[in-house]
């Protein structure tokens, strides 16, 4: 069993390179299932979600090999089955998007209900309804969706909610459909735009990405390409807040300001210096105090729900009271119960978290509740007095490549150690 141990009090400084986006890579990898031949993808992150998806691919006959640390060659020419390995699919949500991609290849598919973080209700009904409008038929047996279609047919689809996952799923399915598909009230995240650019580079005809209506003119087939994954805006936001809460000065190499504009706007309001520079962003905290800030999560281009636990953690040592409203996932505040063990003053009222800043946090044993909540606890440990011990690291591993090593490089007193339950390593 591995735990992270953080001894607080070190101001971060230096340069951290922002790696490839997990969410972008997962969507593009699923889209690559439509492509016969060898596609080359650069800047692919190495984390457990990517590892699990590639294991699913390999068990289905897809060749997927890293030729260098973050360059992947993928060939789906010999995709041999329409049935996914259900035990692996249940471990991650993004794998459900294989349903439409495999149906586009074979005309039928079997995909289990997805897993992922327990942050609230994330039903797949938007996915299923959209695929039905494209002509698919489904049955649900023992937790597995069985889908069939002769060929997807273009349709006019209007989403009830601008879900990024649903938009990406339907865009992939419609790429080789017969006729033209429009997706209204669609998501506009950078990862949605980049997926469309990847598919277009493979020969798709997709327009309108980044707006509320996407138009896909179906093509007969796609061809391989060479393409790069976006820098991870969630990683960038995490390291930005880590720099700010620690009173540090950090350059986020490759981070794209526009992709995190709402987060940086709120950090500026809190008194943090944010400067867009060539090939990255500098984050520096000059003042002794962090100002209180209110914010509300919204679909893109609003404040991203994934960054809510990260920024909320910074506000626990703010000079005043902040109100955070979570409109996307009802269980996003579970991390605050762990922060309370460290002395944070957070009161939950429905969809609101009322955060009253305290002078200091104190280290304590805490449990990572989910991916971003786990990262938030690491950030809290950077400024806490004493030692913070974080367990259940499998959540964090889903989305961060070398989080501990990067923070060590920036000067944090942090280690990831294998321990026996109930024992504390001598080095702590």
Kinemage of the C-alpha trace (Angstrom):
@kinemage 1
@onewidth
@group {chain A} dominant
@subgroup {mainchain}
@vectorlist {calphas} color= white
{ca unk a 1} P 0.000 0.000 0.000
{ca unk a 2} L 1.377 3.392 -0.995
{ca unk a 3} L 0.686 6.681 0.789
{ca unk a 4} L 1.793 10.244 0.065
{ca unk a 5} L 3.440 12.122 2.933
{ca unk a 6} L 3.662 15.922 2.752
{ca unk a 7} L 5.509 18.090 5.255
{ca unk a 8} L 4.132 21.599 4.752
{ca unk a 9} L 5.833 24.955 4.752
{ca unk a 10} L 7.934 24.972 1.577
{ca unk a 11} L 7.239 27.661 -1.042
{ca unk a 12} L 7.286 26.097 -4.516
{ca unk a 13} L 9.574 27.569 -7.151
{ca unk a 14} L 10.892 26.645 -10.570
{ca unk a 15} L 9.467 25.216 -13.779
{ca unk a 16} L 6.982 22.373 -14.186
{ca unk a 17} L 6.191 20.953 -17.606
{ca unk a 18} L 2.477 20.439 -18.183
{ca unk a 19} L 1.946 17.047 -19.796
{ca unk a 20} L -0.745 15.787 -22.127
{ca unk a 21} L -4.413 15.997 -21.230
{ca unk a 22} L -5.961 12.797 -19.896
{ca unk a 23} L -9.443 13.756 -21.096
{ca unk a 24} L -8.201 14.768 -24.529
{ca unk a 25} L -6.120 11.616 -24.961
{ca unk a 26} L -8.949 9.290 -23.916
{ca unk a 27} L -11.359 10.827 -26.433
{ca unk a 28} L -8.840 10.782 -29.288
{ca unk a 29} L -7.820 7.194 -28.541
{ca unk a 30} L -11.460 6.103 -28.781
{ca unk a 31} L -11.817 8.055 -32.039
{ca unk a 32} L -8.738 6.272 -33.388
{ca unk a 33} L -10.676 2.987 -33.240
{ca unk a 34} L -12.373 4.159 -36.469
{ca unk a 35} L -9.023 4.484 -38.259
{ca unk a 36} L -7.366 1.537 -40.052
{ca unk a 37} L -3.596 1.798 -40.197
{ca unk a 38} L -0.970 3.286 -37.900
{ca unk a 39} L -1.702 6.650 -36.290
{ca unk a 40} L 1.005 8.380 -34.250
{ca unk a 41} L -0.042 10.357 -31.190
{ca unk a 42} L 2.349 12.673 -29.353
{ca unk a 43} L 2.171 14.035 -25.808
{ca unk a 44} L 0.096 11.081 -24.574
{ca unk a 45} L 0.053 11.065 -20.740
{ca unk a 46} L 0.970 7.949 -18.802
{ca unk a 47} L -1.590 7.363 -16.058
{ca unk a 48} L -3.854 4.532 -14.995
{ca unk a 49} L -6.838 5.630 -17.114
{ca unk a 50} L -4.688 5.608 -20.267
{ca unk a 51} L -3.105 2.314 -19.214
{ca unk a 52} L -6.532 0.708 -18.683
{ca unk a 53} L -7.905 1.943 -22.026
{ca unk a 54} L -4.864 0.617 -23.892
{ca unk a 55} L -5.303 -2.735 -22.128
{ca unk a 56} L -8.903 -2.800 -23.376
{ca unk a 57} L -7.669 -2.068 -26.885
{ca unk a 58} L -5.018 -4.790 -26.804
{ca unk a 59} L -7.499 -7.407 -25.618
{ca unk a 60} L -9.662 -6.467 -28.619
{ca unk a 61} L -6.831 -6.884 -31.148
{ca unk a 62} L -5.630 -3.265 -31.416
{ca unk a 63} L -1.881 -2.723 -31.553
{ca unk a 64} L -0.819 0.062 -29.192
{ca unk a 65} L 2.812 0.689 -28.306
{ca unk a 66} L 4.758 3.597 -26.864
{ca unk a 67} L 7.779 4.296 -29.070
{ca unk a 68} L 9.068 6.893 -26.589
{ca unk a 69} L 7.956 8.149 -23.196
{ca unk a 70} L 4.842 9.965 -24.504
{ca unk a 71} L 4.564 8.990 -28.199
{ca unk a 72} L 2.106 6.226 -29.021
{ca unk a 73} L 1.657 4.246 -32.222
{ca unk a 74} L -1.857 2.843 -32.531
{ca unk a 75} L -3.217 0.548 -35.243
{ca unk a 76} L -6.868 -0.536 -35.091
{ca unk a 77} L -6.779 -2.408 -38.427
{ca unk a 78} L -7.078 -5.773 -36.697
{ca unk a 79} L -9.823 -4.939 -34.220
{ca unk a 80} L -11.181 -8.459 -33.822
{ca unk a 81} L -14.191 -8.282 -31.516
{ca unk a 82} L -17.173 -6.088 -30.777
{ca unk a 83} L -17.278 -7.160 -27.128
{ca unk a 84} L -15.228 -5.130 -24.664
{ca unk a 85} L -13.578 -6.707 -21.579
{ca unk a 86} L -16.260 -5.738 -19.097
{ca unk a 87} L -14.076 -5.786 -15.961
{ca unk a 88} L -11.761 -3.136 -17.435
{ca unk a 89} L -14.571 -1.002 -18.859
{ca unk a 90} L -16.204 -0.819 -15.424
{ca unk a 91} L -13.062 0.835 -14.046
{ca unk a 92} L -13.329 4.034 -16.090
{ca unk a 93} L -16.058 6.203 -17.521
{ca unk a 94} L -14.430 7.223 -20.818
{ca unk a 95} L -14.398 3.623 -22.042
{ca unk a 96} L -18.182 3.770 -22.537
{ca unk a 97} L -17.572 5.896 -25.635
{ca unk a 98} L -16.273 2.732 -27.283
{ca unk a 99} L -19.924 1.755 -27.759
{ca unk a 100} L -20.501 4.119 -30.688
{ca unk a 101} L -17.032 3.623 -32.173
{ca unk a 102} L -17.295 -0.181 -32.199
{ca unk a 103} L -20.832 -0.072 -33.601
{ca unk a 104} L -19.546 2.157 -36.401
{ca unk a 105} L -16.936 -0.517 -37.201
{ca unk a 106} L -18.954 -3.721 -36.768
{ca unk a 107} L -22.640 -2.747 -36.664
{ca unk a 108} L -22.925 -4.181 -33.147
{ca unk a 109} L -21.193 -3.861 -29.772
{ca unk a 110} L -21.302 -5.008 -26.158
{ca unk a 111} L -20.054 -2.495 -23.577
{ca unk a 112} L -20.524 -2.572 -19.811
{ca unk a 113} L -21.870 0.318 -17.762
{ca unk a 114} L -18.905 2.581 -16.964
{ca unk a 115} L -17.099 3.282 -13.709
{ca unk a 116} L -15.028 6.322 -12.665
{ca unk a 117} L -15.023 8.683 -9.673
{ca unk a 118} L -18.022 8.768 -7.331
{ca unk a 119} L -18.652 12.508 -7.626
{ca unk a 120} L -22.358 12.318 -8.410
{ca unk a 121} L -24.880 11.028 -10.912
{ca unk a 122} L -23.423 10.704 -14.400
{ca unk a 123} L -26.058 8.740 -16.296
{ca unk a 124} L -25.404 7.422 -19.805
{ca unk a 125} L -28.932 8.116 -21.011
{ca unk a 126} L -27.774 11.144 -23.056
{ca unk a 127} L -25.309 8.857 -24.872
{ca unk a 128} L -27.866 6.147 -25.520
{ca unk a 129} L -30.605 8.521 -26.664
{ca unk a 130} L -28.235 10.252 -29.080
{ca unk a 131} L -27.076 6.953 -30.581
{ca unk a 132} L -30.723 5.875 -30.929
{ca unk a 133} L -31.398 9.027 -32.921
{ca unk a 134} L -28.560 7.931 -35.205
{ca unk a 135} L -30.438 4.668 -35.794
{ca unk a 136} L -29.086 2.325 -33.118
{ca unk a 137} L -31.081 -0.162 -31.068
{ca unk a 138} L -30.118 -1.222 -27.535
{ca unk a 139} L -30.883 -3.741 -24.843
{ca unk a 140} L -29.422 -3.683 -21.315
{ca unk a 141} L -28.675 -7.092 -19.805
{ca unk a 142} L -26.783 -7.727 -16.555
{ca unk a 143} L -25.158 -4.302 -16.628
{ca unk a 144} L -24.019 -4.590 -20.253
{ca unk a 145} L -25.379 -2.582 -23.192
{ca unk a 146} L -25.899 -4.590 -26.389
{ca unk a 147} L -26.167 -2.281 -29.383
{ca unk a 148} L -26.787 -2.880 -33.079
{ca unk a 149} L -27.147 -0.749 -36.193
{ca unk a 150} L -26.912 -1.417 -39.926
{ca unk a 151} L -25.138 1.910 -40.367
{ca unk a 152} L -25.484 5.104 -38.412
{ca unk a 153} L -27.729 7.616 -40.197
{ca unk a 154} L -27.366 11.374 -39.944
{ca unk a 155} L -29.803 13.079 -37.581
{ca unk a 156} L -30.581 16.370 -35.860
{ca unk a 157} L -29.746 15.911 -32.173
{ca unk a 158} L -30.287 18.451 -29.418
{ca unk a 159} L -28.669 17.600 -26.090
{ca unk a 160} L -30.511 18.265 -22.829
{ca unk a 161} L -27.182 19.166 -21.236
{ca unk a 162} L -23.907 20.189 -22.947
{ca unk a 163} L -22.011 17.108 -21.800
{ca unk a 164} L -18.449 16.846 -23.134
{ca unk a 165} L -18.481 13.036 -23.009
{ca unk a 166} L -21.794 12.772 -24.842
{ca unk a 167} L -20.734 15.324 -27.474
{ca unk a 168} L -17.500 13.434 -28.131
{ca unk a 169} L -19.284 10.077 -28.242
{ca unk a 170} L -21.872 11.210 -30.773
{ca unk a 171} L -19.297 13.065 -32.862
{ca unk a 172} L -17.228 9.879 -33.174
{ca unk a 173} L -20.281 7.769 -34.038
{ca unk a 174} L -21.515 10.262 -36.646
{ca unk a 175} L -18.158 10.667 -38.390
{ca unk a 176} L -18.758 7.723 -40.718
{ca unk a 177} L -22.571 7.897 -40.692
{ca unk a 178} L -24.621 8.139 -43.854
{ca unk a 179} L -25.716 11.759 -44.239
{ca unk a 180} L -25.294 14.845 -42.095
{ca unk a 181} L -25.611 15.047 -38.307
{ca unk a 182} L -26.071 18.199 -36.247
{ca unk a 183} L -25.517 18.220 -32.476
{ca unk a 184} L -27.184 21.188 -30.793
{ca unk a 185} L -26.530 22.458 -27.265
{ca unk a 186} L -23.220 20.618 -27.510
{ca unk a 187} L -20.132 20.970 -25.341
{ca unk a 188} L -17.383 23.364 -26.390
{ca unk a 189} L -14.427 22.315 -24.210
{ca unk a 190} L -10.932 22.435 -25.734
{ca unk a 191} L -10.896 18.627 -25.654
{ca unk a 192} L -14.035 18.527 -27.827
{ca unk a 193} L -12.420 20.901 -30.315
{ca unk a 194} L -9.199 18.891 -30.415
{ca unk a 195} L -11.058 15.614 -30.982
{ca unk a 196} L -12.763 17.169 -34.004
{ca unk a 197} L -9.397 18.391 -35.284
{ca unk a 198} L -7.979 14.881 -34.927
{ca unk a 199} L -10.910 13.317 -36.778
{ca unk a 200} L -10.690 15.991 -39.493
{ca unk a 201} L -6.987 15.231 -39.868
{ca unk a 202} L -8.079 11.633 -40.511
{ca unk a 203} L -10.501 12.729 -43.256
{ca unk a 204} L -13.681 13.573 -41.319
{ca unk a 205} L -15.806 16.609 -42.180
{ca unk a 206} L -16.714 18.308 -38.913
{ca unk a 207} L -17.495 22.002 -38.521
{ca unk a 208} L -18.856 24.266 -35.802
{ca unk a 209} L -16.695 22.911 -32.962
{ca unk a 210} L -16.260 25.458 -30.202
{ca unk a 211} L -19.801 26.750 -30.806
{ca unk a 212} L -23.160 25.443 -29.576
{ca unk a 213} L -23.877 23.523 -32.805
{ca unk a 214} L -21.576 20.935 -34.395
{ca unk a 215} L -22.193 19.691 -37.944
{ca unk a 216} L -20.771 16.341 -39.072
{ca unk a 217} L -20.980 15.353 -42.720
{ca unk a 218} L -20.501 11.583 -42.746
{ca unk a 219} L -17.624 10.099 -44.729
{ca unk a 220} L -17.077 6.573 -45.993
{ca unk a 221} L -13.773 5.951 -44.214
{ca unk a 222} L -10.865 7.561 -42.369
{ca unk a 223} L -7.100 7.377 -42.795
{ca unk a 224} L -4.203 7.436 -40.286
{ca unk a 225} L -2.555 10.667 -39.148
{ca unk a 226} L 0.059 12.091 -36.791
{ca unk a 227} L -1.358 14.293 -34.063
{ca unk a 228} L -0.588 15.859 -30.662
{ca unk a 229} L -2.594 15.740 -27.427
{ca unk a 230} L -3.342 19.081 -25.764
{ca unk a 231} L -1.528 20.180 -22.604
{ca unk a 232} L -3.663 19.225 -19.611
{ca unk a 233} L -5.547 22.281 -18.342
{ca unk a 234} L -6.458 20.421 -15.136
{ca unk a 235} L -2.796 19.699 -14.405
{ca unk a 236} L -1.979 23.341 -15.143
{ca unk a 237} L -4.673 24.487 -12.737
{ca unk a 238} L -3.504 22.092 -10.040
{ca unk a 239} L 0.110 23.288 -10.161
{ca unk a 240} L -1.034 26.913 -10.398
{ca unk a 241} L -2.981 26.624 -7.142
{ca unk a 242} L -0.151 24.626 -5.547
{ca unk a 243} L 2.207 27.520 -6.322
{ca unk a 244} L -0.256 30.072 -4.962
{ca unk a 245} L -1.193 28.308 -1.726
{ca unk a 246} L 2.481 27.697 -0.885
{ca unk a 247} L 3.444 31.339 -1.492
{ca unk a 248} L 5.617 30.305 -4.407
{ca unk a 249} L 6.692 31.341 -7.897
{ca unk a 250} L 6.225 28.676 -10.592
{ca unk a 251} L 6.314 28.682 -14.392
{ca unk a 252} L 3.815 26.302 -16.027
{ca unk a 253} L 5.562 25.305 -19.235
{ca unk a 254} L 3.210 24.606 -22.190
{ca unk a 255} L 0.103 25.697 -20.234
{ca unk a 256} L -2.460 27.542 -22.385
{ca unk a 257} L -3.995 30.592 -20.703
{ca unk a 258} L -7.249 30.570 -22.672
{ca unk a 259} L -7.971 26.975 -21.654
{ca unk a 260} L -7.991 27.945 -17.950
{ca unk a 261} L -9.211 31.522 -18.232
{ca unk a 262} L -11.990 31.248 -15.611
{ca unk a 263} L -9.710 29.650 -13.027
{ca unk a 264} L -6.998 32.249 -13.553
{ca unk a 265} L -9.568 35.047 -13.380
{ca unk a 266} L -10.650 33.875 -9.915
{ca unk a 267} L -7.044 33.483 -8.810
{ca unk a 268} L -6.376 37.059 -9.897
{ca unk a 269} L -9.378 38.139 -7.825
{ca unk a 270} L -7.791 36.338 -4.877
{ca unk a 271} L -4.646 38.428 -5.257
{ca unk a 272} L -2.472 35.902 -7.093
{ca unk a 273} L -0.191 37.143 -9.862
{ca unk a 274} L -0.846 35.348 -13.175
{ca unk a 275} L 1.259 36.226 -16.227
{ca unk a 276} L 0.906 34.670 -19.671
{ca unk a 277} L 4.399 34.329 -21.132
{ca unk a 278} L 5.958 32.661 -24.157
{ca unk a 279} L 5.111 28.922 -24.037
{ca unk a 280} L 3.500 29.040 -20.627
{ca unk a 281} L 2.176 30.866 -17.581
{ca unk a 282} L 3.896 32.221 -14.481
{ca unk a 283} L 2.050 32.005 -11.163
{ca unk a 284} L 3.337 33.970 -8.188
{ca unk a 285} L 1.916 34.931 -4.843
{ca unk a 286} L 3.272 38.252 -3.661
{ca unk a 287} L 0.884 39.086 -0.814
{ca unk a 288} L 0.833 37.416 2.579
{ca unk a 289} L -2.925 36.955 2.417
{ca unk a 290} L -5.286 35.281 -0.050
{ca unk a 291} L -8.480 37.249 -0.673
{ca unk a 292} L -11.881 35.496 -0.450
{ca unk a 293} L -13.563 34.668 -3.756
{ca unk a 294} L -17.022 33.390 -4.695
{ca unk a 295} L -17.441 31.161 -7.741
{ca unk a 296} L -19.905 28.772 -9.364
{ca unk a 297} L -19.141 25.771 -11.565
{ca unk a 298} L -20.736 25.791 -15.002
{ca unk a 299} L -20.352 23.987 -18.342
{ca unk a 300} L -17.535 25.365 -20.503
{ca unk a 301} L -16.735 28.211 -20.944
{ca unk a 302} L -17.766 28.600 -17.288
{ca unk a 303} L -15.712 27.585 -14.276
{ca unk a 304} L -14.769 23.877 -14.631
{ca unk a 305} L -16.124 21.523 -12.001
{ca unk a 306} L -12.827 19.598 -11.990
{ca unk a 307} L -11.058 22.677 -10.634
{ca unk a 308} L -13.609 23.334 -7.901
{ca unk a 309} L -11.906 21.208 -5.197
{ca unk a 310} L -8.509 22.623 -6.155
{ca unk a 311} L -9.416 26.315 -5.868
{ca unk a 312} L -11.687 25.724 -2.874
{ca unk a 313} L -8.710 24.273 -1.003
{ca unk a 314} L -6.707 27.468 -1.547
{ca unk a 315} L -9.599 29.487 -0.123
{ca unk a 316} L -9.507 27.537 3.165
{ca unk a 317} L -6.580 29.779 4.200
{ca unk a 318} L -8.103 32.906 2.664
{ca unk a 319} L -8.663 36.112 4.632
{ca unk a 320} L -12.446 35.984 4.849
{ca unk a 321} L -15.432 33.930 3.722
{ca unk a 322} L -15.859 32.437 0.240
{ca unk a 323} L -18.941 30.764 -1.220
{ca unk a 324} L -18.501 27.970 -3.754
{ca unk a 325} L -21.521 26.732 -5.706
{ca unk a 326} L -21.352 23.336 -7.423
{ca unk a 327} L -23.960 22.995 -10.190
{ca unk a 328} L -22.634 19.910 -12.007
{ca unk a 329} L -22.001 17.021 -9.571
{ca unk a 330} L -23.792 16.725 -6.247
{ca unk a 331} L -21.005 14.751 -4.531
{ca unk a 332} L -18.136 17.086 -5.432
{ca unk a 333} L -17.826 18.335 -1.843
{ca unk a 334} L -16.822 14.995 -0.300
{ca unk a 335} L -13.202 16.185 -0.098
{ca unk a 336} L -14.228 18.888 2.390
{ca unk a 337} L -14.817 16.232 5.075
{ca unk a 338} L -11.128 15.355 4.763
{ca unk a 339} L -10.077 19.015 4.808
{ca unk a 340} L -12.022 19.406 8.051
{ca unk a 341} L -9.620 16.881 9.635
{ca unk a 342} L -6.860 19.363 8.792
{ca unk a 343} L -8.669 22.256 10.479
{ca unk a 344} L -10.475 23.772 7.498
{ca unk a 345} L -13.727 25.589 8.255
{ca unk a 346} L -16.152 24.497 5.532
{ca unk a 347} L -19.929 24.294 5.913
{ca unk a 348} L -21.994 22.558 3.246
{ca unk a 349} L -25.484 23.858 2.512
{ca unk a 350} L -27.063 22.062 -0.415
{ca unk a 351} L -25.050 22.910 -3.506
{ca unk a 352} L -23.012 25.540 -1.661
{ca unk a 353} L -19.822 25.330 0.349
{ca unk a 354} L -19.280 28.248 2.724
{ca unk a 355} L -15.547 28.468 3.388
{ca unk a 356} L -14.262 30.621 6.233
{ca unk a 357} L -10.522 31.029 5.973
{ca unk a 358} L -8.334 29.900 8.871
{ca unk a 359} L -4.832 31.057 9.769
{ca unk a 360} L -3.320 27.628 9.254
{ca unk a 361} L -4.104 24.026 8.424
{ca unk a 362} L -2.558 21.155 10.360
{ca unk a 363} L -1.310 17.875 8.927
{ca unk a 364} L -3.462 14.792 9.446
{ca unk a 365} L -4.142 11.361 7.913
{ca unk a 366} L -6.705 11.870 5.114
{ca unk a 367} L -8.271 9.696 2.427
{ca unk a 368} L -8.463 10.647 -1.236
{ca unk a 369} L -12.180 10.528 -2.153
{ca unk a 370} L -11.765 10.942 -5.926
{ca unk a 371} L -9.305 12.199 -8.547
{ca unk a 372} L -9.485 15.975 -8.042
{ca unk a 373} L -10.392 15.747 -4.373
{ca unk a 374} L -7.240 13.691 -3.828
{ca unk a 375} L -5.097 16.281 -5.604
{ca unk a 376} L -6.730 18.967 -3.441
{ca unk a 377} L -5.608 17.148 -0.287
{ca unk a 378} L -2.030 17.052 -1.566
{ca unk a 379} L -2.249 20.812 -2.145
{ca unk a 380} L -3.574 21.330 1.385
{ca unk a 381} L -0.620 19.359 2.712
{ca unk a 382} L 1.805 21.792 1.078
{ca unk a 383} L 0.747 24.548 3.449
{ca unk a 384} L -0.293 22.511 6.519
{ca unk a 385} L 1.753 22.504 9.700
{ca unk a 386} L 3.315 19.091 10.268
{ca unk a 387} L 2.816 15.949 8.191
{ca unk a 388} L -0.189 15.171 5.994
{ca unk a 389} L -0.655 11.518 5.008
{ca unk a 390} L -2.859 10.819 1.975
{ca unk a 391} L -4.140 7.317 1.169
{ca unk a 392} L -6.254 5.768 -1.611
{ca unk a 393} L -3.845 7.074 -4.219
{ca unk a 394} L -5.415 5.081 -7.050
{ca unk a 395} L -7.813 7.990 -7.549
{ca unk a 396} L -4.972 10.469 -8.023
{ca unk a 397} L -3.102 8.083 -10.332
{ca unk a 398} L -6.000 8.170 -12.781
{ca unk a 399} L -5.176 11.702 -13.876
{ca unk a 400} L -1.712 12.794 -12.749
{ca unk a 401} L 1.579 11.588 -14.149
{ca unk a 402} L 4.409 11.909 -11.603
{ca unk a 403} L 2.602 14.372 -9.317
{ca unk a 404} L 4.939 13.696 -6.406
{ca unk a 405} L 8.098 13.911 -8.531
{ca unk a 406} L 7.009 17.209 -10.069
{ca unk a 407} L 6.245 18.730 -6.671
{ca unk a 408} L 9.600 17.509 -5.343
{ca unk a 409} L 11.282 19.224 -8.308
{ca unk a 410} L 9.550 22.458 -7.300
{ca unk a 411} L 10.870 22.173 -3.745
{ca unk a 412} L 8.013 20.469 -1.872
{ca unk a 413} L 8.873 18.165 1.031
{ca unk a 414} L 6.818 15.257 -0.261
{ca unk a 415} L 7.312 11.501 -0.643
{ca unk a 416} L 5.360 8.536 -1.904
{ca unk a 417} L 6.164 5.517 0.213
{ca unk a 418} L 5.093 1.905 0.459
{ca unk a 419} L 4.066 1.073 4.006
{ca unk a 420} L 2.411 -1.674 5.952
{ca unk a 421} L -0.964 -0.681 7.313
{ca unk a 422} L -0.634 0.953 10.703
{ca unk a 423} L 3.078 1.684 10.320
{ca unk a 424} L 4.707 5.063 9.696
{ca unk a 425} L 7.964 5.052 7.704
{ca unk a 426} L 11.017 6.081 9.693
{ca unk a 427} L 11.884 8.766 7.128
{ca unk a 428} L 8.796 10.841 7.932
